[in-house]
Amino acid sequence: MTDAPWIDAEIEALLILATEPVSETDLAQTLDIPVDQVSLALARLAQFYDETGRGFELRQVGAGWRYYTRPEHADTIARSVLEGQQGKLTQAGLETLAVIAYLQPVTRSRVSLVRGVNVDGVVRTLIARNLVREVDRDESTGAGLLGTTMYFLERMGLAQLSDLPPLAPNLPDASVLDEELIRLGATDHERMPEMDGTHPSDERPDHGE
């Protein structure tokens, strides 16, 4: 990174603060330099990170650039998110998050049916931690549809949902889930008998999820 170190450093500073991919044009306008100089600097930085084995990479996504953690560190990042001291999730939280991540957009009632317990408290905790949010509403029932957040992807080191592993270790195959729902005679608009109460076998999601 000796051709234009000041450009590289300025671009690093801008991208570290970015909350979404930044285009080469925007970077050029901010630095008041030609776009081709920005393109060269981005290529230098990306190559430098690759050659030095950093834990992150500079990746072009669509028309913009952004820092991402490397896929090979996904397990470490997952442990930090799901088991770390500052953001520890119980088994109930982990299972609920996995169901939402793989079946989204999904209603709370369906998540409850899959897990076999009321998940209202767990979902509230996941929403409070910005891992899950309501992404839409079911047209026929008006029930909220849950999905994961950009923060979830960032903490997991993923660029998009399609980068999720084919199958979560805590989640049965989707076909098995659907078969179970059919066996129960369940639809998304049906509610479990205990939906308005506390299932005795559920954990205490509001305390330490």
MOLINJO-V516759 format. One record per residue. N is the residue number from 0. RES is the residue in three letters. OMEGA is omega as a letter, one per 20 degrees, with the letter a starting at -180 (999 if undefined). Layout:
N:RES:OMEGA, N:RES:OMEGA
This chain:
0:MET:a, 1:THR:a, 2:ASP:a, 3:ALA:a, 4:PRO:a, 5:TRP:r, 6:ILE:a, 7:ASP:a, 8:ALA:r, 9:GLU:r, 10:ILE:r, 11:GLU:a, 12:ALA:a, 13:LEU:a, 14:LEU:r, 15:ILE:a, 16:LEU:a, 17:ALA:r, 18:THR:r, 19:GLU:a, 20:PRO:a, 21:VAL:a, 22:SER:r, 23:GLU:r, 24:THR:r, 25:ASP:r, 26:LEU:a, 27:ALA:r, 28:GLN:a, 29:THR:a, 30:LEU:a, 31:ASP:r, 32:ILE:r, 33:PRO:a, 34:VAL:a, 35:ASP:r, 36:GLN:r, 37:VAL:r, 38:SER:r, 39:LEU:a, 40:ALA:r, 41:LEU:r, 42:ALA:r, 43:ARG:a, 44:LEU:a, 45:ALA:r, 46:GLN:r, 47:PHE:r, 48:TYR:r, 49:ASP:a, 50:GLU:a, 51:THR:r, 52:GLY:r, 53:ARG:r, 54:GLY:r, 55:PHE:r, 56:GLU:r, 57:LEU:a, 58:ARG:r, 59:GLN:r, 60:VAL:a, 61:GLY:a, 62:ALA:a, 63:GLY:a, 64:TRP:r, 65:ARG:r, 66:TYR:r, 67:TYR:r, 68:THR:a, 69:ARG:a, 70:PRO:a, 71:GLU:r, 72:HIS:a, 73:ALA:a, 74:ASP:r, 75:THR:r, 76:ILE:r, 77:ALA:r, 78:ARG:r, 79:SER:a, 80:VAL:a, 81:LEU:a, 82:GLU:a, 83:GLY:a, 84:GLN:a, 85:GLN:a, 86:GLY:a, 87:LYS:r, 88:LEU:r, 89:THR:r, 90:GLN:r, 91:ALA:r, 92:GLY:r, 93:LEU:a, 94:GLU:r, 95:THR:r, 96:LEU:r, 97:ALA:r, 98:VAL:a, 99:ILE:a, 100:ALA:a, 101:TYR:a, 102:LEU:a, 103:GLN:i, 104:PRO:a, 105:VAL:r, 106:THR:r, 107:ARG:a, 108:SER:r, 109:ARG:r, 110:VAL:r, 111:SER:r, 112:LEU:r, 113:VAL:a, 114:ARG:r, 115:GLY:r, 116:VAL:r, 117:ASN:a, 118:VAL:a, 119:ASP:a, 120:GLY:r, 121:VAL:a, 122:VAL:r, 123:ARG:r, 124:THR:r, 125:LEU:r, 126:ILE:r, 127:ALA:r, 128:ARG:r, 129:ASN:r, 130:LEU:a, 131:VAL:r, 132:ARG:r, 133:GLU:a, 134:VAL:a, 135:ASP:r, 136:ARG:r, 137:ASP:a, 138:GLU:a, 139:SER:a, 140:THR:a, 141:GLY:r, 142:ALA:r, 143:GLY:r, 144:LEU:a, 145:LEU:r, 146:GLY:r, 147:THR:a, 148:THR:r, 149:MET:r, 150:TYR:r, 151:PHE:r, 152:LEU:a, 153:GLU:a, 154:ARG:r, 155:MET:a, 156:GLY:a, 157:LEU:r, 158:ALA:a, 159:GLN:a, 160:LEU:a, 161:SER:r, 162:ASP:r, 163:LEU:r, 164:PRO:a, 165:PRO:a, 166:LEU:r, 167:ALA:a, 168:PRO:a, 169:ASN:a, 170:LEU:r, 171:PRO:r, 172:ASP:a, 173:ALA:a, 174:SER:r, 175:VAL:r, 176:LEU:a, 177:ASP:r, 178:GLU:r, 179:GLU:r, 180:LEU:r, 181:ILE:a, 182:ARG:r, 183:LEU:a, 184:GLY:a, 185:ALA:r, 186:THR:a, 187:ASP:a, 188:HIS:r, 189:GLU:r, 190:ARG:r, 191:MET:r, 192:PRO:a, 193:GLU:a, 194:MET:a, 195:ASP:r, 196:GLY:a, 197:THR:r, 198:HIS:a, 199:PRO:a, 200:SER:a, 201:ASP:r, 202:GLU:a, 203:ARG:a, 204:PRO:a, 205:ASP:a, 206:HIS:r, 207:GLY:r, 208:GLU:999
